[in-house]
Amino acid sequence: MANYLKMISIRLSLPDEGARVVEIWRRAVDATHDFLSPEDRQAIDELVCAFLPKATLWLAVDVHDYPLAFMLIDDGHMEALFVDPAYRGLGVGRALVGHALHLCPALTTDVNEQNTQAVGFYLKMGFRLTGRSALDGQGRPYPLIHLKFGKA
């Protein structure tokens, strides 16, 4: 894994990378968000397709500049972190979070409570629980865990 991480670069997204970013999002959600109803999955997909291609994202790319994962940070809050499942477990997400922490040492994020793999990942990375919401950001019944990096 350590050798693989040396081949990953982190950079800002380019305007023509929207299709790949949406593909990463879809693949990651399909692999980790089995708790979404089909109707909610479709509605969220439509929102994501309208928003993500235009957003300024941090990308983890390989030596061929191929995006493997992306992250969205807004005002010290990590709004999104999605890794293509083909590259999970290789340290790609860890590299993006490390970059985020370099930019925002008091980084916060929210994660779906039902996404237990993600909750475990953030706790292992040094985030701590700061709260819980019964609904997601769109008012859907998918509870969120609120996290902040560092000690209390």
C-alpha positions in Angstrom: 0.0 0.0 0.0 2.8 2.5 0.8 4.2 2.3 -2.7 0.8 2.8 -4.2 0.3 6.0 -2.1 3.5 7.4 -3.6 1.8 7.2 -7.0 -1.2 9.2 -6.0 -1.4 13.0 -6.5 -4.1 15.3 -5.2 -5.2 18.2 -7.3 -8.2 20.3 -8.0 -10.7 19.0 -10.6 -10.9 20.3 -14.1 -14.2 21.3 -15.9 -14.1 18.3 -18.3 -13.9 15.7 -15.5 -17.6 15.9 -14.4 -18.5 12.6 -16.0 -15.8 10.7 -14.2 -16.7 12.4 -10.9 -20.3 11.3 -11.3 -19.1 7.8 -12.2 -17.0 7.7 -9.0 -20.0 8.9 -7.0 -22.4 6.3 -8.5 -20.0 3.4 -8.0 -19.2 4.4 -4.4 -22.8 4.9 -3.5 -23.8 1.6 -5.1 -21.1 -0.1 -3.0 -21.8 1.5 0.3 -25.3 3.0 0.4 -27.6 0.0 0.2 -29.8 1.6 2.8 -31.2 4.1 0.3 -34.6 3.4 -1.2 -34.6 3.2 -5.0 -36.7 6.4 -5.2 -34.3 8.3 -2.9 -31.3 6.9 -4.8 -32.7 8.2 -8.1 -33.7 11.6 -6.6 -30.2 12.1 -5.1 -28.6 10.9 -8.4 -30.4 13.7 -10.2 -29.2 16.3 -7.7 -25.7 15.0 -7.9 -25.6 15.0 -11.7 -26.7 18.7 -11.7 -24.2 19.8 -9.0 -21.0 17.7 -9.0 -19.7 18.4 -12.5 -19.7 22.2 -11.7 -18.2 21.9 -8.2 -14.6 22.6 -7.3 -13.4 19.3 -6.0 -10.2 17.8 -4.8 -9.3 14.7 -6.8 -7.0 11.9 -5.9 -5.4 10.8 -9.2 -3.0 8.1 -10.3 0.2 8.4 -12.2 -1.8 8.7 -15.5 -3.8 11.6 -14.0 -6.9 9.3 -13.8 -9.3 10.3 -11.0 -9.7 7.6 -8.3 -11.6 9.6 -5.7 -12.9 13.0 -4.9 -13.6 15.3 -1.9 -15.5 18.5 -1.5 -14.6 20.9 1.3 -16.6 24.0 2.0 -15.6 26.4 4.8 -13.8 23.7 6.9 -16.5 21.1 6.4 -15.9 18.0 4.2 -19.2 17.8 2.4 -18.2 14.7 0.4 -15.6 12.0 0.1 -16.1 9.3 -2.4 -13.6 6.6 -3.5 -14.1 4.4 -6.6 -14.7 0.9 -5.0 -11.9 -0.5 -7.3 -9.4 1.6 -5.3 -10.8 1.2 -1.8 -8.4 0.0 0.9 -5.4 1.4 -0.9 -5.1 4.6 1.2 -6.8 6.8 -1.4 -9.4 8.1 1.0 -6.8 8.5 3.7 -4.7 10.6 1.4 -7.6 12.9 0.6 -8.5 13.3 4.3 -4.8 14.0 5.1 -4.9 16.7 2.5 -8.1 18.1 3.9 -6.6 18.2 7.4 -3.6 20.1 6.0 -6.0 22.7 4.7 -8.4 22.7 7.6 -7.0 21.2 10.9 -10.3 21.5 12.7 -12.2 19.7 9.8 -15.7 18.6 10.4 -17.9 16.2 8.3 -21.2 14.3 8.4 -21.7 10.7 7.5 -24.7 8.5 7.1 -25.2 6.5 10.3 -26.1 3.4 8.2 -22.8 3.6 6.3 -20.9 1.8 9.1 -17.7 1.4 7.0 -17.5 5.2 6.6 -18.2 5.8 10.3 -15.4 3.4 11.2 -13.0 5.0 8.7 -13.5 8.5 10.2 -13.2 7.3 13.8 -10.0 5.4 12.8 -8.7 8.6 11.2 -9.1 10.5 14.5 -12.5 12.1 14.1 -14.8 12.2 17.1 -18.5 12.2 17.4 -20.0 15.6 18.0 -23.7 14.9 17.4 -26.4 13.2 15.4 -29.3 14.3 13.2 -32.3 12.0 12.6 -32.6 13.2 9.0 -30.1 13.9 6.2 -29.6 17.3 4.7 -32.6 16.9 2.4 -34.9 15.9 5.2 -34.8 12.2 4.3 -34.9 9.5 7.0 -31.2 8.7 6.8 -29.6 9.8 10.1 -26.3 11.6 10.0 -23.4 11.4 12.4 -21.6 14.7 12.9 -17.8 14.4 13.4 -14.9 16.7 14.0 -11.2 15.9 13.8 -9.1 15.9 16.9 -9.6 15.6 20.6 -12.4 17.2 22.6 
